[in-house]
Structure formats: structure tokens, C-alpha cells
């Protein structure tokens, strides 16, 4: 029996097919597109939270935090080994904090 794909695997596949390497809180349209690609039913904001929580558990993504509106910390996930991940690790973007 074939192993089922995880949400993280679907997200990585979708992002790479679109030429992107990251997704963050606030990317509502993109998060819903990933959910649709993975076959997850639409449940408003819960869908976005489900995708972000799955990416947090996925070994395929690196988690970063950024400060947004109201000085709150928001989650951002970058595909490990991608150009964006390498730039963030080198400190080219001082707003991001590696967690």
C-alpha cells in the first residue's frame, strides 16, 4: 500500500509548482489554495490554521517568526534548502527571527 502524502508534502509540491518557497500567516488565498490542492475541505479560518499547524510539524519546512501589525509575532514557513531559507539563515532579513 502506498504511503499517503502529508499536508507538508502537498504544500511543498504546490509552492514549487507556483515558483514560491514560502507561506505565512496572512497569505489566506495561498493557504486555501494549498488546502484545495491537498483535498482538505474549506472551513474558513480553521483551514488556514490547519495548514499552518501542519507545516509547523513538517520536517520539510523551516519556521520563522516576523513582527506584524500591533507588534505581534506571526509564523512564516520556508521550504528547507530553498534560496529564501539560505538568505534568512545568513541574516539578510533582520525582521525575521529563526526559531
Backbone as JSON, one array per atom type, in Angstrom:
{
  "sequence": "XXXXXXXXXXXXXXXXXXXXXXXXXXXXXXXXXXXXXXXXXXXXXXXXXXXXXXXXXXXXXXXXXXXXXXXXXXXXXXXXXXXXXXXXXXXXXXXXXXX",
  "N": [[0.84, -1.18, 0.0], [0.56, 2.19, -0.83], [2.19, 4.99, 0.66], [0.44, 7.63, 2.23], [0.38, 11.08, 1.3], [1.6, 13.84, 3.21], [0.29, 16.94, 4.56], [2.33, 18.8, 4.53], [3.97, 17.8, 2.47], [2.25, 18.08, 0.27], [2.0, 20.87, 0.35], [4.66, 21.74, -0.14], [5.03, 20.72, -2.74], [3.02, 22.14, -4.13], [3.8, 24.85, -3.71], [6.33, 24.88, -4.97], [5.54, 24.32, -7.6], [4.32, 26.67, -8.24], [6.38, 28.43, -8.21], [7.23, 29.5, -5.8], [8.6, 29.78, -2.46], [7.8, 30.04, 0.13], [5.33, 30.5, 2.74], [3.04, 32.28, 4.76], [1.38, 33.38, 7.8], [-1.53, 35.15, 7.11], [-1.41, 34.94, 4.39], [-3.88, 34.24, 3.09], [-5.28, 33.47, 0.7], [-3.36, 31.86, -0.59], [-2.95, 29.86, 1.36], [-5.47, 28.64, 1.34], [-5.49, 27.73, -1.28], [-3.48, 25.79, -1.14], [-4.71, 24.03, 0.63], [-6.91, 23.22, -0.92], [-5.54, 21.95, -2.98], [-4.48, 19.84, -1.55], [-6.75, 18.49, -0.97], [-8.33, 19.13, 1.2], [-11.25, 20.02, 2.96], [-13.01, 23.18, 2.77], [-13.07, 25.31, 5.52], [-13.31, 27.96, 6.45], [-11.45, 30.19, 8.52], [-10.35, 28.13, 10.01], [-9.26, 26.34, 8.25], [-6.96, 27.65, 7.34], [-5.5, 27.76, 9.74], [-5.19, 25.01, 10.18], [-3.49, 24.27, 8.04], [-1.19, 25.85, 8.59], [-0.48, 24.81, 11.13], [0.11, 22.18, 10.41], [2.33, 22.59, 8.77], [4.11, 23.49, 10.64], [4.73, 21.16, 12.0], [5.98, 19.74, 10.04], [8.91, 18.26, 8.64], [9.9, 19.3, 6.34], [9.84, 22.01, 6.16], [11.11, 25.16, 7.33], [10.69, 27.09, 10.2], [9.98, 30.49, 10.76], [9.67, 33.59, 12.51], [7.88, 36.65, 12.3], [7.43, 40.13, 12.94], [4.35, 41.67, 12.98], [1.37, 43.53, 12.36], [0.45, 45.52, 15.12], [2.61, 44.77, 16.59], [2.71, 42.04, 16.93], [3.8, 38.6, 16.87], [4.12, 36.62, 14.01], [3.75, 33.55, 12.16], [5.92, 32.14, 9.72], [6.69, 30.02, 7.03], [9.28, 28.41, 5.37], [10.52, 26.57, 2.64], [12.84, 24.1, 3.38], [16.26, 24.44, 2.57], [15.81, 25.98, 0.35], [16.27, 28.96, -1.68], [15.29, 31.21, -0.31], [15.33, 30.28, 2.33], [18.07, 29.93, 2.78], [18.95, 32.59, 2.58], [17.62, 33.79, 4.75], [18.79, 32.43, 6.88], [21.38, 33.38, 6.75], [21.05, 35.92, 7.58], [20.09, 38.06, 6.04], [17.7, 39.32, 6.21], [16.67, 41.22, 8.65], [14.32, 41.4, 10.06], [13.22, 38.92, 10.39], [13.21, 36.17, 12.65], [14.95, 33.4, 13.57], [13.62, 30.4, 14.69]],
  "CA": [[0.0, 0.0, 0.0], [1.35, 3.42, -0.95], [2.11, 5.92, 1.78], [-0.3, 8.85, 1.93], [1.15, 12.32, 1.41], [1.24, 14.74, 4.3], [-0.02, 18.3, 4.14], [3.61, 19.43, 4.23], [4.41, 17.35, 1.14], [1.38, 18.76, -0.69], [2.34, 22.3, 0.36], [5.94, 21.9, -0.84], [4.78, 20.45, -4.16], [2.24, 23.24, -4.69], [4.61, 26.07, -3.73], [7.35, 24.75, -6.01], [4.9, 24.4, -8.91], [3.97, 28.08, -8.44], [7.61, 29.23, -8.19], [7.35, 30.15, -4.49], [9.27, 28.92, -1.49], [7.37, 30.32, 1.5], [3.94, 30.86, 3.02], [2.99, 32.84, 6.1], [0.1, 33.82, 8.32], [-1.98, 36.29, 6.33], [-1.49, 34.53, 2.98], [-5.12, 33.46, 3.12], [-5.58, 32.85, -0.59], [-2.38, 30.8, -0.81], [-3.22, 28.76, 2.3], [-6.66, 27.94, 0.86], [-5.09, 27.02, -2.49], [-2.75, 24.59, -0.69], [-5.72, 23.12, 1.19], [-7.67, 22.65, -2.04], [-4.61, 21.05, -3.67], [-4.33, 18.66, -0.7], [-8.05, 17.83, -0.81], [-8.9, 19.46, 2.51], [-12.46, 20.82, 2.78], [-12.97, 24.58, 3.2], [-13.73, 25.59, 6.8], [-12.98, 29.33, 6.8], [-10.15, 30.42, 9.15], [-9.82, 26.88, 10.55], [-8.44, 25.73, 7.19], [-5.66, 28.32, 7.39], [-4.82, 27.31, 10.95], [-4.83, 23.61, 9.98], [-2.32, 24.22, 7.16], [-0.03, 26.39, 9.32], [-0.09, 23.85, 12.17], [0.74, 21.04, 9.75], [3.67, 23.0, 8.31], [4.96, 23.59, 11.83], [5.17, 19.8, 12.33], [6.63, 19.13, 8.88], [10.37, 18.4, 8.57], [10.25, 19.88, 5.04], [9.78, 23.47, 6.26], [11.79, 25.86, 8.42], [9.77, 28.08, 10.76], [10.5, 31.8, 11.13], [8.66, 34.49, 13.05], [8.07, 38.05, 11.95], [6.53, 41.04, 13.65], [3.36, 42.26, 12.1], [0.52, 44.57, 12.9], [0.31, 45.5, 16.57], [3.84, 44.19, 17.15], [2.5, 40.61, 17.2], [4.63, 37.66, 16.11], [3.39, 35.77, 13.08], [4.54, 32.43, 11.65], [6.25, 32.04, 8.3], [7.33, 28.74, 6.76], [10.08, 28.42, 4.15], [10.99, 25.24, 2.28], [14.24, 23.91, 3.77], [17.22, 24.34, 1.48], [15.48, 26.88, -0.76], [17.02, 30.21, -1.69], [14.78, 32.04, 0.78], [15.79, 29.71, 3.6], [19.51, 30.23, 2.9], [19.09, 34.02, 2.84], [17.18, 34.09, 6.11], [19.77, 31.89, 7.83], [22.56, 34.23, 6.71], [20.71, 37.17, 8.23], [19.84, 39.15, 5.1], [16.47, 39.97, 6.59], [16.77, 41.36, 10.1], [12.99, 41.34, 10.67], [12.94, 37.53, 10.7], [13.92, 35.57, 13.79], [14.96, 31.94, 13.45], [13.12, 29.76, 15.92]],
  "C": [[0.89, 1.25, 0.0], [1.13, 4.32, 0.26], [1.35, 7.17, 1.37], [0.61, 10.06, 2.1], [0.66, 13.13, 2.6], [0.89, 16.11, 3.73], [1.26, 19.05, 3.78], [4.13, 19.06, 2.85], [3.56, 18.0, 0.04], [1.75, 20.24, -0.8], [3.65, 22.55, -0.4], [5.76, 21.74, -2.35], [4.04, 21.62, -4.81], [3.08, 24.51, -4.79], [5.66, 26.02, -4.83], [6.75, 24.86, -7.41], [4.51, 25.84, -9.26], [5.2, 29.0, -8.42], [7.8, 29.99, -6.89], [8.09, 29.21, -3.54], [8.83, 29.19, -0.05], [5.87, 30.65, 1.55], [3.89, 31.32, 4.47], [1.54, 33.11, 6.52], [-0.3, 35.08, 7.54], [-2.06, 36.01, 4.84], [-2.73, 33.66, 2.8], [-5.4, 32.74, 1.81], [-4.65, 31.66, -0.84], [-2.62, 29.6, 0.11], [-4.45, 27.96, 1.85], [-6.37, 27.19, -0.44], [-4.34, 25.73, -2.14], [-3.74, 23.56, -0.15], [-6.52, 22.45, 0.08], [-6.81, 21.64, -2.79], [-4.46, 19.73, -2.89], [-5.65, 17.92, -0.48], [-8.7, 18.07, 0.53], [-10.13, 20.33, 2.31], [-12.31, 22.23, 3.36], [-13.76, 24.76, 4.49], [-13.31, 26.96, 7.32], [-11.59, 29.43, 7.43], [-9.54, 29.15, 9.72], [-8.95, 26.16, 9.53], [-7.04, 26.33, 7.21], [-4.86, 27.84, 8.59], [-4.35, 25.87, 10.8], [-3.58, 23.49, 9.12], [-1.08, 24.72, 7.9], [0.45, 25.43, 10.41], [0.59, 22.63, 11.57], [2.14, 21.38, 9.27], [4.63, 23.13, 9.48], [5.51, 22.21, 12.22], [6.0, 19.15, 11.22], [8.15, 19.33, 8.9], [10.82, 19.05, 7.26], [10.33, 21.41, 5.08], [10.54, 23.97, 7.48], [10.84, 26.96, 8.89], [10.54, 29.35, 11.12], [9.35, 32.61, 11.71], [8.95, 35.9, 12.56], [7.06, 38.88, 12.71], [5.62, 41.72, 12.66], [2.59, 43.36, 12.8], [0.37, 44.43, 14.4], [1.48, 44.86, 17.27], [3.68, 42.72, 17.54], [3.46, 39.78, 16.37], [3.75, 36.76, 15.27], [4.32, 34.7, 12.52], [4.73, 32.52, 10.14], [7.0, 30.73, 8.11], [8.01, 28.79, 5.39], [10.56, 26.99, 3.89], [12.47, 25.13, 2.63], [15.12, 23.76, 2.54], [16.93, 25.25, 0.31], [16.3, 28.16, -0.64], [16.58, 31.12, -0.54], [15.26, 31.57, 2.14], [17.27, 30.05, 3.82], [19.73, 31.7, 3.2], [18.71, 34.38, 4.27], [18.19, 33.58, 7.13], [21.04, 32.73, 7.87], [22.3, 35.6, 7.31], [20.47, 38.32, 7.28], [18.57, 39.9, 5.44], [16.42, 40.06, 8.11], [15.42, 41.32, 10.8], [12.69, 39.92, 11.11], [13.78, 37.05, 11.89], [13.83, 34.07, 13.66], [14.55, 31.33, 14.77], [13.61, 28.33, 15.97]]
}
